Amino acid sequence: VSKYVETTMAQAVVQAMQCQVGVRGRTAVPARQPAGRVWGVRRAARATSGFKVLALGPETTGVIQRMQQLLDMDTTPFTDKIIAEYIWVGGSGIDLRSKSRTISKPVEDPSELPKWNYDGSSTGQAPGEDSEVILYPQATFKDPFRGGNNILVICDTYTPQGEPIPTNKRHMAAQIFSDPKVTSQVPWFGIEQEYTLMQRDVNWPLGWPVGGYPGPQGPYYCAVGSDKSFGRDISDAHYKACLYAGIEISGTNGEVMPGQWEYQVGPSVGIDAGDHIWASRYILERITEQAGVVLTLDPKPIQGDWNGAGCHTNYSTLSMREDGGFDVIKKAILNLSLRHDLHIAAYGEGNERRLTGLHETASISDFSWGVANRGCSIRVGRDTEAKGKRYLEDRRPASNMDPYTVTALLAETTILWEPTLEAEALAAKKLALKV
């Protein structure tokens, strides 16, 4: 019975998602089902690039429908209680963990939620003999999976004595963003999160033939068509789920490498940027879980003549957005050049495989800037140059970067940190910057 229930559960989830994860990009789950049948998903008999759609008999329909009714059930008319999904960053600094608890009534602010704890020895964040790690609720979002008044809760992590544990990057970021000099500048961030969808059992991108390669890059960027776009339903489902949750998602597109996608979050102010990115990553992990596809934020998932995955971070301060802001942007670029190594060290694991000077990247060893140049460390848009104000784009962060670290470091380097006059003069000469 248990195997039967597991099979039908998987079929129900795929039925609800209708994700387009076909064999070699050719097989899709139809939007509508023929009467008396249910569409399920099973691994294809021969190893291919995904799942094969099979029509199952009507004997399984009742079980699936009853389970789906439970999943879709709105408990609001029957109880004031809600489900809060507590979410935190695990020991690797990139893995997300979560668990659920019942809250007696809907909440308006994270401060209304109780602290909680978990076994840090099971996440690589505490020793077994003293394994308790405390969760502090920090931001809430509507739960697109459970609906109703249920919520997702972004938490950071502390020892029982109230000290932030080493993987708690939010704590330091919050300190920087609460500095009066930083808050007065109202720092805005627009983060471009790239990611790659992988076939679950073969560690190979979605839509690629197993053990082989698709045609060269060129046709896939912002493309349309079953032979060029792989995983669109996942991207669209994620887009809508983020809007429902209250995340400041501002767009999405297919990327240069087939099976790779991007979404943008922002403009977000200060610490909110990190909260929104982590919440959006959690939602994407849940959707790919349901679709039977693996999400990777590896900055260079496929070696060779293929684009890597970054997390370009657009950034501006109040002074940059006002008249004369281009001079402030140039000064920020100068500061960033002097702390290049510090930023690179904090911009994601494996970034050296991506920042090679090829595939729209600058070399990891050299700092550069330019107008409309995607091969630079820092890009300034044509509009910024023409209007004399707006923002800069830091193209160095990898797709697996910690958004709390990157946003806080940008604010610290450009607002709080001041170089010596000698260092500033030498850097300005090297970069041909008149500041």
C-alpha angles and dihedrals in degrees: 000000000000092000090048092051092048091052094049092046090056090048092050093051093050090045090055095045097040087199118185101233100139131165108280088345092294105096120069136180106248118240092231131041127222114248115273095015136089127211114232135176128231132169110269116253091240121048108261137148100287145328132338122223115232129182111232127202125264092254091084097045097087096052093048093047093050092049092047089051089056092048091049095044116131108216094183097099091052106041142014090220119110136192117242117197107208110209128191141163115260133221098285090060091236106055117095124218131186144173135182136240136175118249118199096232142356115289132214099197137028089240088071091062123089123242114251138191141221141188104275092185088070093053099043092254105105140022119260094244092057104021105151116117120182123226118215113197109230110162136014133207132181111266109242092190100053098025123193116075092328117126146202113228122204108209137182125213136246142169117254086260090060099255117137111247118234095262091054099103093161094071095062092041091054090053092054094045091050092055108114092231090055098043091050089058093053095216114217124202132192110186124197107206113198121191140170128227114220133194106253103231103032105040092231128125120273112265094020119119109251109260091005143075136246122232118295121286117278108078097058106065109104086343133164126211140068092263094052109028120060122181101012093145090057091051092047093046090051092048093054094042090054092050089050091049093053096249115152094241109163105181150330140215144172112263135227097266113064111252091027124112140179136207129185127222122195171304085255125164122234117305091006090076092065093043092051095047093050091047091049091049091051091052091048091051090052093049094049088047089058092045094051092240127123121236117213128186092188107143092223109021094166122038121219132042095351130109118254126225122258140174102223109199120211112202140182140163129210090260091052091052095051129077110293090027095133090071089053089050091052091051089051090051090052091053091047091053091055092053097039095125092049092052094045090053089056099040102087144299116278093016091135088070089058105037098068101129089257133092096036096312137113121233113274089229098055133057118218140160136195146160113266090345113137091187092069133090090236122028124198116199125236090242091055091052093045096046095038092230144053125084150319130234120224104206096181103084115102123229090255096053121131105248093208091057097044098046094044092048092051090052093045095048096046102036111023105028121077122190123214116269090245094053090045093052093049092048093048091053093048093049094039089238121156105205 
